[in-house]
Amino acid sequence: MLQAIPTKNGTGVSIYGDYGDLKSLYEAVDHIANTLNGDNKFQKGQHQLLMNFAYEIRKGYSGLRLTEEMRFPGEQHTLHYYGFQLVWTDILIFISTLRHNAGYIQTDRLQQATLYLLEYVIEKALDDYDRAAASEIKNFITYGIPVSNEYSFIIYQAIHIEYVSGKSGKARFKKIPKLLNNYFNTWAPEYKSLIASFEQSAKEQNCEITDLEFQDFPDIKW
């Protein structure tokens, strides 16, 4: 069964499972990602988001991220688990992308169960880190984030950079709702300013906004 544990500095979450757990999660994410057309500007961002998520899962079950020996209450033996880490804002955006698209395609019962389990363990990890703040943050799992925005992938990068660059701790964690709302709400001044900066960069580079990507990411202190 998947396990999710808040990281030490509250930057994100460590997601663990045995090989089968993570392989099932990968297959569910990959299935949904492959229903999206990366050449369609309205689907490209969501496709990139899910491919990023799938990449981390694959690295996890391949043993290239985290490995842990876990013992559960009442059990005498340990289990070898594989895992990977994601920033809080990243996993919330990934889950919203999965939820949004799973409603439009055919998924089997294993895929549905895997997605529900992912949401469950992330909600539990949010509570484990700060139950009071988590009550508002979990709304982004319940109601989702408007990831259908054609600029969702570069917005996700901007949010990642701002969150990781902030001072670690629960004060930063409590700002997650404001950060997500500011950058995904098309009426917010922060969104308009961000898009204006993208438009300028795209003009300078003679490309579309959806072709832009940030180059410099801060080191993550998990």
Residue pairs with C-beta under 8 A, 6 or more apart in sequence:
1 17
1 21
1 117
2 15
2 16
2 17
2 21
2 22
2 25
2 117
2 118
2 121
3 15
3 16
3 17
3 70
3 81
3 83
3 121
4 13
4 14
4 15
4 16
4 121
4 122
4 124
4 125
5 13
5 14
5 16
5 125
5 128
6 12
6 13
6 14
6 125
6 126
6 128
6 129
7 13
7 14
7 85
7 222
8 222
9 168
9 169
9 221
9 222
10 88
10 129
10 130
10 168
10 169
10 170
10 172
10 173
11 87
11 88
11 163
11 164
11 168
11 220
11 221
11 222
12 85
12 86
12 87
12 88
12 90
12 91
12 220
12 222
13 85
13 86
13 88
13 91
13 122
13 125
14 66
14 83
14 84
14 85
14 222
15 60
15 83
15 84
15 85
15 86
15 91
15 121
16 66
16 68
16 70
16 81
16 82
16 83
17 25
17 61
17 81
17 82
17 83
18 79
18 80
18 81
18 82
19 61
19 82
22 57
22 60
22 61
22 82
22 83
23 61
24 110
24 114
25 57
25 114
25 118
26 54
26 57
26 58
26 61
27 111
28 98
28 107
28 110
28 111
28 114
28 115
29 50
29 53
29 54
29 57
29 94
29 98
30 50
30 54
31 107
31 111
32 50
32 98
32 101
32 102
32 105
32 107
33 47
33 50
33 51
33 54
35 101
35 104
35 105
36 43
36 44
36 46
36 47
36 50
36 101
37 43
37 44
37 47
38 44
38 47
38 48
41 150
41 208
41 210
42 148
42 150
44 150
44 153
44 210
45 147
45 149
45 150
45 151
45 152
45 153
45 154
45 155
45 156
45 210
46 97
46 100
46 101
46 147
46 148
46 152
46 153
48 153
49 93
49 94
49 97
49 147
49 152
49 153
49 156
50 94
50 97
50 98
50 101
52 90
52 94
53 86
53 94
53 97
56 65
56 84
56 86
57 84
59 65
59 84
60 66
60 82
60 83
60 84
61 82
62 82
63 82
65 82
65 83
65 84
65 85
66 82
66 83
66 84
66 85
67 80
67 81
67 82
67 83
68 80
68 81
68 83
69 78
69 79
69 80
69 81
70 78
70 79
70 81
71 77
71 78
71 79
72 79
85 220
85 222
86 94
87 160
87 163
87 164
87 220
88 126
88 137
88 163
88 173
88 176
89 156
89 159
89 160
89 163
89 176
89 179
89 180
90 156
90 160
91 122
92 122
92 137
92 140
92 141
92 145
92 176
92 180
93 145
93 147
93 152
93 156
93 159
93 180
95 118
95 119
95 122
95 140
95 141
96 140
96 141
96 144
96 145
96 147
97 147
97 152
98 115
98 118
99 115
99 119
99 141
99 144
100 144
100 147
100 148
102 111
102 112
102 115
107 115
119 141
122 141
123 134
123 138
123 141
126 134
126 137
126 138
127 134
127 138
129 170
129 173
130 170
130 173
130 174
133 170
133 173
133 174
133 176
136 177
137 173
137 176
137 177
139 177
140 177
140 180
145 180
145 184
146 184
147 184
149 155
149 184
149 186
150 209
150 210
151 195
151 198
151 209
151 210
152 184
153 210
153 213
154 198
154 209
154 210
154 212
154 213
154 214
155 183
155 184
155 194
157 213
157 214
157 217
158 183
158 194
158 214
159 179
159 180
159 183
160 217
161 214
161 217
161 218
162 179
163 172
163 176
163 179
164 217
164 218
164 220
165 218
166 172
166 175
168 221
181 188
182 188
182 190
182 191
183 190
183 191
183 194
184 191
185 191
186 192
195 209
198 209
198 212
199 209
201 209
201 212
202 208
202 209
202 211
202 212
205 211
205 212
